[in-house]
Amino acid sequence: MPLTNSQYDAIMRSYEEKQRASRYRLEENTQAVYDKIPSYEELDRQSAAISIEQGRRLLGGDKSALGELKEKLKSLSEKKAFLLRENNFPPDFLTASYECEKCQDTGYVNNQKCSCFRVAEIELIYEQSHIKTMLQTENFDFLSYDYYAGDDLEKFTKAVQICQKFVESFHLDYRNLFFYGTVGTGKSFLSCCVAKALMDRGNLVIYFSASQLFDTLSKSTFEKDSNEALSNISEDIYSCDLLIIDDLGTELTNAFVSSRLFACLNNRHMRKKATIITTNLSLEELRDRYSDRIFSRITSNYTVCKLTGLDIRMKKKTNLAATDRNRNQ
């Protein structure tokens, strides 16, 4: 994904800060060990001195120096490990810790961008702060069945199970989800639950409302002076691990929108990249508003979940208002 120089520098500065924090923690831990175990510091000095001496011997052509160095360092390492155990320090107390163990907070693994870098890149370019706020409360930890009953509860429970299986088998099976039904029945909530679970596992998730998606695709198609990141946005939409299109049908639908929607869904299907779509449209309205091939693509390649019931958001407002009235009485 292309970045401007300033965007790239901003991400790399964050990695530099993480590395400084890691070094600082390690220096503090090392000093704590030295203060409590003076002999440990002496062993560290011996390790450094031995490495220098054996290095000189290697440069002088002594082929046995490398084997001797390994043996001596191994012996010193065992003594240091014993001292840590004897003084009740954790075995990894003097091991550097990182937010991302894969790249050790460098952003790269084998000269390739780490998944954590890609997450930072996605968030920066697509300004994901809105979904970050949503995910604080819209995730599986906040899942509740209290607002459903009867057939509505049965449908919601089944949808939850489908979402959980979707997450667990994400890298094993190619699947797509399509949530439809009346307003406020949990469609967007469930898509956010899946997004949070997959993002926590390092997957790249792009979330768009339908209007945002088509506005972005329109700009990348027609605005010739758009920046490089925007000009290449289509590739990112097609290639991310999971694309969420929320509230399909709220956008102004026209021939361009229909053609771009099919291109997006078809391209991701060909790449076996997962997509979640939510909509308040019925299946009949979906077929009437978009082309038959879009309708066919969704109904044949997506797990379709219908959610029904009263508007949960309105229920929550009503309950909150009732609570406030009771407090004031």
SULTA-V136044 format. One record per residue. N is the residue number from 1. RES is the residue in three letters. PSI is psi in whole degrees, 0 to 359 (none if undefined). Layout:
n | res | psi
N | RES | PSI
N | RES | PSI
This chain:
n | res | psi
1 | MET | 127
2 | PRO | 142
3 | LEU | 151
4 | THR | 163
5 | ASN | 319
6 | SER | 322
7 | GLN | 315
8 | TYR | 316
9 | ASP | 323
10 | ALA | 318
11 | ILE | 315
12 | MET | 326
13 | ARG | 323
14 | SER | 324
15 | TYR | 320
16 | GLU | 321
17 | GLU | 319
18 | LYS | 319
19 | GLN | 321
20 | ARG | 319
21 | ALA | 321
22 | SER | 316
23 | ARG | 320
24 | TYR | 315
25 | ARG | 318
26 | LEU | 319
27 | GLU | 318
28 | GLU | 316
29 | ASN | 319
30 | THR | 317
31 | GLN | 323
32 | ALA | 322
33 | VAL | 315
34 | TYR | 319
35 | ASP | 322
36 | LYS | 329
37 | ILE | 83
38 | PRO | 328
39 | SER | 337
40 | TYR | 319
41 | GLU | 322
42 | GLU | 322
43 | LEU | 323
44 | ASP | 319
45 | ARG | 319
46 | GLN | 320
47 | SER | 317
48 | ALA | 317
49 | ALA | 319
50 | ILE | 319
51 | SER | 319
52 | ILE | 315
53 | GLU | 314
54 | GLN | 329
55 | GLY | 320
56 | ARG | 318
57 | ARG | 321
58 | LEU | 315
59 | LEU | 333
60 | GLY | 359
61 | GLY | 5
62 | ASP | 103
63 | LYS | 341
64 | SER | 349
65 | ALA | 322
66 | LEU | 315
67 | GLY | 318
68 | GLU | 320
69 | LEU | 314
70 | LYS | 317
71 | GLU | 316
72 | LYS | 317
73 | LEU | 324
74 | LYS | 317
75 | SER | 316
76 | LEU | 322
77 | SER | 320
78 | GLU | 321
79 | LYS | 319
80 | LYS | 319
81 | ALA | 322
82 | PHE | 316
83 | LEU | 320
84 | LEU | 314
85 | ARG | 316
86 | GLU | 332
87 | ASN | 18
88 | ASN | 33
89 | PHE | 142
90 | PRO | 149
91 | PRO | 328
92 | ASP | 19
93 | PHE | 329
94 | LEU | 25
95 | THR | 133
96 | ALA | 138
97 | SER | 145
98 | TYR | 154
99 | GLU | 323
100 | CYS | 109
101 | GLU | 335
102 | LYS | 315
103 | CYS | 359
104 | GLN | 42
105 | ASP | 35
106 | THR | 339
107 | GLY | 351
108 | TYR | 144
109 | VAL | 117
110 | ASN | 46
111 | ASN | 12
112 | GLN | 145
113 | LYS | 131
114 | CYS | 160
115 | SER | 329
116 | CYS | 327
117 | PHE | 319
118 | ARG | 323
119 | VAL | 315
120 | ALA | 322
121 | GLU | 313
122 | ILE | 313
123 | GLU | 321
124 | LEU | 311
125 | ILE | 318
126 | TYR | 5
127 | GLU | 68
128 | GLN | 13
129 | SER | 328
130 | HIS | 320
131 | ILE | 330
132 | LYS | 316
133 | THR | 318
134 | MET | 318
135 | LEU | 346
136 | GLN | 329
137 | THR | 345
138 | GLU | 83
139 | ASN | 174
140 | PHE | 336
141 | ASP | 336
142 | PHE | 13
143 | LEU | 131
144 | SER | 141
145 | TYR | 6
146 | ASP | 338
147 | TYR | 11
148 | TYR | 155
149 | ALA | 155
150 | GLY | 228
151 | ASP | 326
152 | ASP | 318
153 | LEU | 319
154 | GLU | 317
155 | LYS | 318
156 | PHE | 317
157 | THR | 317
158 | LYS | 319
159 | ALA | 320
160 | VAL | 315
161 | GLN | 321
162 | ILE | 318
163 | CYS | 317
164 | GLN | 319
165 | LYS | 323
166 | PHE | 316
167 | VAL | 312
168 | GLU | 327
169 | SER | 21
170 | PHE | 318
171 | HIS | 5
172 | LEU | 321
173 | ASP | 139
174 | TYR | 120
175 | ARG | 156
176 | ASN | 154
177 | LEU | 141
178 | PHE | 112
179 | PHE | 126
180 | TYR | 162
181 | GLY | 190
182 | THR | 167
183 | VAL | 138
184 | GLY | 29
185 | THR | 7
186 | GLY | 11
187 | LYS | 307
188 | SER | 324
189 | PHE | 313
190 | LEU | 323
191 | SER | 323
192 | CYS | 323
193 | CYS | 313
194 | VAL | 316
195 | ALA | 313
196 | LYS | 314
197 | ALA | 318
198 | LEU | 323
199 | MET | 323
200 | ASP | 337
201 | ARG | 9
202 | GLY | 11
203 | ASN | 154
204 | LEU | 115
205 | VAL | 128
206 | ILE | 127
207 | TYR | 128
208 | PHE | 141
209 | SER | 158
210 | ALA | 318
211 | SER | 320
212 | GLN | 318
213 | LEU | 309
214 | PHE | 332
215 | ASP | 318
216 | THR | 316
217 | LEU | 324
218 | SER | 315
219 | LYS | 318
220 | SER | 337
221 | THR | 317
222 | PHE | 340
223 | GLU | 98
224 | LYS | 336
225 | ASP | 14
226 | SER | 153
227 | ASN | 170
228 | GLU | 321
229 | ALA | 316
230 | LEU | 323
231 | SER | 333
232 | ASN | 13
233 | ILE | 329
234 | SER | 318
235 | GLU | 321
236 | ASP | 321
237 | ILE | 323
238 | TYR | 331
239 | SER | 350
240 | CYS | 159
241 | ASP | 318
242 | LEU | 129
243 | LEU | 128
244 | ILE | 122
245 | ILE | 106
246 | ASP | 140
247 | ASP | 46
248 | LEU | 134
249 | GLY | 347
250 | THR | 348
251 | GLU | 165
252 | LEU | 107
253 | THR | 132
254 | ASN | 186
255 | ALA | 321
256 | PHE | 313
257 | VAL | 314
258 | SER | 317
259 | SER | 321
260 | ARG | 324
261 | LEU | 314
262 | PHE | 318
263 | ALA | 319
264 | CYS | 309
265 | LEU | 319
266 | ASN | 317
267 | ASN | 316
268 | ARG | 324
269 | HIS | 318
270 | MET | 328
271 | ARG | 355
272 | LYS | 43
273 | LYS | 131
274 | ALA | 146
275 | THR | 141
276 | ILE | 130
277 | ILE | 135
278 | THR | 146
279 | THR | 153
280 | ASN | 358
281 | LEU | 148
282 | SER | 169
283 | LEU | 324
284 | GLU | 318
285 | GLU | 324
286 | LEU | 314
287 | ARG | 320
288 | ASP | 325
289 | ARG | 323
290 | TYR | 180
291 | SER | 162
292 | ASP | 325
293 | ARG | 329
294 | ILE | 315
295 | PHE | 317
296 | SER | 318
297 | ARG | 316
298 | ILE | 311
299 | THR | 338
300 | SER | 337
301 | ASN | 4
302 | TYR | 146
303 | THR | 116
304 | VAL | 124
305 | CYS | 123
306 | LYS | 127
307 | LEU | 136
308 | THR | 167
309 | GLY | 183
310 | LEU | 162
311 | ASP | 112
312 | ILE | 322
313 | ARG | 320
314 | MET | 322
315 | LYS | 316
316 | LYS | 319
317 | LYS | 318
318 | THR | 315
319 | ASN | 320
320 | LEU | 318
321 | ALA | 320
322 | ALA | 321
323 | THR | 317
324 | ASP | 320
325 | ARG | 318
326 | ASN | 324
327 | ARG | 326
328 | ASN | 351
329 | GLN | none
